Amino acid sequence: MQHLDYYELKDLDLDPKEPELIHELEGIIDRYLQRTENLDNGVELHQQGEELHQRVHHVGFHGATSLLVIGKR
């Protein structure tokens, strides 16, 4: 590759505490918490899930930044 272009893709314009997003994330967290019930370390994972619930309400959520690399020959 002789030339590479790098682009960071991030969406920071959305409200990280938008109620619909928080509600959707709570549902996802709850589904994962249900999966922990029969695991050996389920109590620890359940506690981490509850902490994640609290964190989402406290700081909100933004998706991860993506890096796009385009190469030209």
Phi, psi and omega per residue, in radians:
M1 nan 2.289 3.127
Q2 -1.710 -0.461 -3.089
H3 -2.473 2.230 3.105
L4 -2.114 2.324 3.026
D5 -1.913 2.332 -3.127
Y6 -1.985 2.355 3.104
Y7 -2.337 2.267 3.018
E8 -1.678 2.232 3.132
L9 -1.934 2.009 3.109
K10 -2.539 2.545 -3.130
D11 -2.093 1.632 3.140
L12 -1.778 0.105 -3.116
D13 -1.364 -0.472 -3.122
L14 -1.286 2.626 3.099
D15 -1.238 2.053 -3.109
P16 -1.176 -0.224 3.129
K17 -1.969 0.430 -3.132
E18 -1.054 2.197 -3.007
P19 -0.972 -0.705 -3.140
E20 -1.133 -0.691 3.115
L21 -1.138 -0.791 3.132
I22 -1.066 -0.738 3.125
H23 -1.088 -0.759 3.118
E24 -1.088 -0.767 3.132
L25 -1.132 -0.666 3.094
E26 -1.035 -0.738 3.110
G27 -1.086 -0.726 3.120
I28 -1.133 -0.797 3.124
I29 -1.062 -0.757 -3.129
D30 -1.083 -0.693 3.116
R31 -1.102 -0.703 3.101
Y32 -1.205 -0.632 3.101
L33 -1.084 -0.648 3.106
Q34 -1.087 -0.590 3.139
R35 -1.234 -0.310 -3.083
T36 -1.467 -0.207 -2.991
E37 -1.011 -0.656 -3.057
N38 -1.800 0.221 -3.134
L39 -1.593 2.692 3.130
D40 -1.050 -0.677 -3.134
N41 -1.794 0.494 -3.072
G42 -1.057 -0.645 -3.128
V43 -1.115 -0.784 3.131
E44 -1.127 -0.767 3.128
L45 -1.138 -0.662 3.107
H46 -1.100 -0.721 3.112
Q47 -1.102 -0.742 3.114
Q48 -1.110 -0.647 3.095
G49 -1.124 -0.710 3.099
E50 -1.139 -0.660 3.076
E51 -1.129 -0.652 3.100
L52 -1.144 -0.704 3.045
H53 -0.937 -0.884 -3.112
Q54 -1.102 -0.732 -3.118
R55 -1.118 -0.716 3.119
V56 -1.056 -0.686 3.116
H57 -1.257 -0.575 -3.086
H58 -1.367 -0.850 -3.051
V59 -1.920 -0.280 -3.130
G60 1.501 -2.821 -3.057
F61 -2.594 2.374 2.928
H62 -2.266 2.482 3.074
G63 -1.163 2.778 -3.133
A64 -1.202 2.598 3.044
T65 -1.224 2.433 3.090
S66 -1.885 2.530 3.079
L67 -1.935 2.166 3.119
L68 -1.939 2.217 3.126
V69 -2.105 2.204 3.110
I70 -2.051 2.152 -3.137
G71 -1.862 2.542 3.107
K72 -2.209 2.464 3.081
R73 -1.702 nan nan
